[in-house]
Amino acid sequence: MACKACSSENQANFSGELTVAFPGVQRLNLAPIYVCQKTLVCLDCGYTELVFPATELEKLRKGMKGYHSNVQFATEHSRLL
């Protein structure tokens, strides 16, 4: 599969850890969410794709409830190869 940003075929899968902090002063009391997932990285331009596990995605939805932003969460996602 080609990179969505530069069309390069030079991509690799990596395991990664990510800490997600909620935006806004009103969410300072919410604990960050720690996520371990597979990431697909283009080794030419750096474009990266990742998929959050369903349990962590649900935590993000709950933490963002009532927050109005341009972020939209998909209900379904494709898995990385």
Secondary structure, DSSP 4 states (H G I P E B T S, - for coil): ---TTT--S-EEEEEEEEEEPPPSGGGTTSPPEEEEEEEEEETTT--EEE---HHHHHHHHHHHTT--SS----S--PPP-
